Every structure is written in structure tokens, then in C-alpha cells.
Amino acid sequence: VIHNRYEFVILFDVENGNPNGDPDADNMPRIDAETSYGLVTDVCLKRKIRNYVEMVKEDDPHFGIYIKKGIRLNTNDDEALKQFGYHGEKLSELKKNDSEIDKKLIRYMCDRYYDIRTFGAVMTKFTDKALNCGQVRGPVQLGFAKSINPITPQGITMTRVAITKEDANKNTEMGHKYIVPYGLYRAEGFISANLARKTTGFDEDDLALLWKAILNMFENDRSAARGMMAVRK
């Protein structure tokens, strides 16, 4: 398990892309309405780290990803419960038969899932009245990324020659997307050795993988919407 506490800064930039769309604002780049500084949420950055780890550790059972597309969280929780003899009965029966079940479930989930070991998780299935192990606080925490300077999002209008529905009155359709011409963003992160030791077991190998994931989190996440993005330092 790691022994040191870390504070770190990530600098990354975007060119002609949308680093983090806001669904409440027609998916335009997130922006502070008062200062016009650009924002990227911690959730967005964690998603990219998770995707990188899943790619490089695809078949390693010690580096699974708990929160990922297409997988219901309760499915993962049920798999863990089955390891300890749960087959759909009341969870109180499981607790009655094993008073240490809370600690065992946390240990099992942390050992199996890298993102729980790193960021923690809320495991709804385990927040039943009978169990008290559904909320795990991870040692690694990221803040929102904020642009160094105010940004000016631009709306780009496009035409498409293929239409969606049959319509005799038109041959093309209009669309649009938002971009940031250029923005340099700064995010801060913190790693607690105390939480790693007491809760999740986040170790030196996990830490080395985290640094590698941060440095490469945009390299395998390319899309036309995000333009050119790269970690700079």
C-alpha cells in the first residue's frame, strides 16, 4: 500500500473541440457563466482514466472497472454477494450467518475493481438496512478542471446531404456542434495514503498505473467532437 500523500496538477489542452459538453446547455462546452472560464468535470476525467485502465488491463481480474457502459451496478454487486453464499434471500440472513460480511464485501470489491480501489464508489445494493458497506471513500480525488484563461465557445453549423425522413421539399439537413478554438485547462488531484491503508488497499502498482492513465487518457479517446486534446504536463 502507498505510504506517501500526493498533491498533483494536470495541465491539458483542447484545440477545435468540445472537452466536456453540458447537457443542460445544448451540449455546448461547460463554462462558468460569470467569468467565462471553461470547466471540465471530475467525472469526465475519471471516465477517461477508467477507459484507459480497462483497455490496458482487459483480462486482469484485479483491474476490473466497476462503473462502465452497459453494465448495471446491481449485477456487479450480486456477483460479489454470490461469492459469500447469497442466492436472493434477505440480506439480513447473510449478515446473521457472517458478522464480518461488511468487511469481506469491501475487501472483495476493492481487490476486484481498480476504480473502487482508486476513486471509491457507492454500491447501492450494499446500502440495505442489513449491510453497512455500500459507501467506500477512495484515496484518489480529482477536482474540476478550469481553463487558465476565459474561453469563447463557437457554434459551427453544418449541412448533410443525407436526410433522416422522406421529404420532397428538401435534399439536405442542417446540424451544428460547439467547439473551443483553444483552451488550456488545469485540474488538481489529491491522493491520501491514510485512506489507501485503511480502506481500499491502493498500492504502488495502482499508483504507477494512475500516472500512466492520466498521461495517456486522451490518446485512445479520440473523436471528432473533442478535436485535438492532450495532456501537456
N, C-alpha and C positions, 0 to 999 in steps of 0.2 A: 504494500500500500504506500502511496506517496507520503513523504514526510514534510514537504515544504508547502507554504501558502504562496499562491501566484496571483499577480495582477498583470493583465496584459492589454494591449491595444491592437486592434486590427484596422488597417487602412486599406480600403478597396475603392475602385472607381468604376464608373459606367460611362460608356460613350454611345450616344444614339440608341438608348434602350430604356426600358422601364424596370428598375431594380426591384420594385415591390408595389404592385397595384393595390389601390384602395377600393374594395367592392362597394363602399358607401359613396364613392365619387366617380362612378362610371369607369372604375379600374384605372384612373389616372395615377401617376406616381404619388406616393404618400408625401404630404407636405405639411409643415406647421403653418396654419392659416395666419398667424400673427407675424412670424418672422420670415416666412418663405424658405426656411431651411428644409431640405429633403430628409425624409425618415425611412428607415428600413427596420421592421420589427425583429425582435429577438427570435420569434417563432420562425420567421423566414430563414434566418441564418442557421438555426438548429436543423431545419428541414434539409438544407444543403449538406450539412455535416452528416446527418443520418444517411442521406443518399450516397455519399462518398463511402462511408463505412460499409454500407450494405453491398456496394459494388466490389470493394477490395476484399471483403471478408464473407463472400457469398455463402459458402458452405460451412463456415466455422460456427458450431453451436454456442460458443462462448461469446460471439459477437452478433447475436441476433438484434433485430430492430423491432421494438415494441409498437411504436406508432408509425405505421406506413399505410400506403394507399391500398384499399381493397381488403384489408384485414380488420374485422371487428375486434375491439379490445376485449370484449367478454369471451371471445373464442380463445384468446391467449390466456386469459385468467382461468377459464375452465380447464385448459390443458395442464396448468400448474396444479390446480386442485386435484385433478385425477392422479397426479403423482403421489398424493398423500391419501388416497383412498376415497375421494369424493365421487359420488355417482348420482348426483341430483337431489339428494336428501337435504334437509335443513342444515345450514352451516353450523348451527349450534351443536349438532351431533358430532361434527368434525372437531369442534373445539372441546367438547366433553371428552372425547377419546384421546385428545392430544393437547395438553395445555400449552405446549411450545409451538403450536401451529403457526402463530403470527410470525415469530422469528424465522421459522423454517421457510415460510412463503416468501418473505422479504429476501432471504438469502438465496432462494431458488431463482427468483425473478432477477435479482441483481447479477447473479452468476450467468444467467442465460441471455440477458438483453443489455447490449452496450449502452443504449440511450438511457435506460433506467439507471445503470451504474454511473452514468455521466451527469445527466440532467435531472434525474429523479422522475417521478410520474405519479399521477392519480389513477389508481386502479379501482374502478367503481365497484367491481364485484367483491372486492375485499373490504369495502366500507360498510358491509352489512353489520347489523347490531351485534352479531356474534363475534365478528372479527374486527380488529383494530390495526390493520396493517396496509390499508389502501393508499395511504399518502406517504410517499418516500421523497425526501428532500435531497436533491443531488448536490454534489460538491462543486459542479461547474455551472456558473450563472453568467448569462450574457445580457447586456443592456441593449436598448435601441441604438441603432447606428444613426448618426446625424451628419449631414453634409457639412464640410468645412466652410462653404460659402452658400448663400441663398441660391436656389435653383429656379429655372424658368421652364416648366414643362411645356411642350409644344404638341398640339394636336395635328396629326397627319391624316389627311383624307385620301382614300384610295378607291379605285374602281376595279370591278371584277367582271370579266366577260361572261362568266357562267352565272346564271340566275338560279335562285333557290326554287321558286314556284313558276309554273307556266303562266306567262303574262304576255299578251300580244302587244302591249304598249311599251315594252322596254326590252333592251338587249343586254344591259349591264346593270350591276348593282353597286351601291356605294358602301364603303366601310371606313373605319378610322381606328387609329391607335395613338397612344400618347408616348412620347419619348422625352428623356432628359438629354439635351445635346452633350453635356459633360457634367459630371459631378464626382467629387472625391468625398468619400464617407469615412467616418471614424466611429468605431464601436469599442466599448470597454468590456472586459471579461474578468472574472474572478474565480479562483479555484481554492476550495477550503480543504486542507489536509485533515482537519478535525472531522468534517462530515464524511470524508472518504474512509477514515479509520472507523468511525462509529457506526456508519450506516451502510454504505454501498460497496466498499472494498475497491474503489477506483485506484488502480495501481500504475506503476511506471510505464508498463506497456500500453495501458489505456491512454496515458498522457502523451506518449510519443505518437500514438495514432491520432489523437486530437489535434496536435500541432500539424501533422501531415494533412489531415482532413481540412483544417482551416486554410492552409496554404493552397490547397487544390480544389476547394469547394465549388468554384465556378468553372473549372476546366472541363468537367464532364456534365455540365448542366446548361449547355448552350441552347438558345432558342432565338428565333427572330425577334420576339417581343422584348428580350432582355438586352439585345445589342451586344456590345463588347464589354464584358465585366472581368475584372482580375483583382486578386489580392496583391497589393503593392508592397506591404511591409507588415 
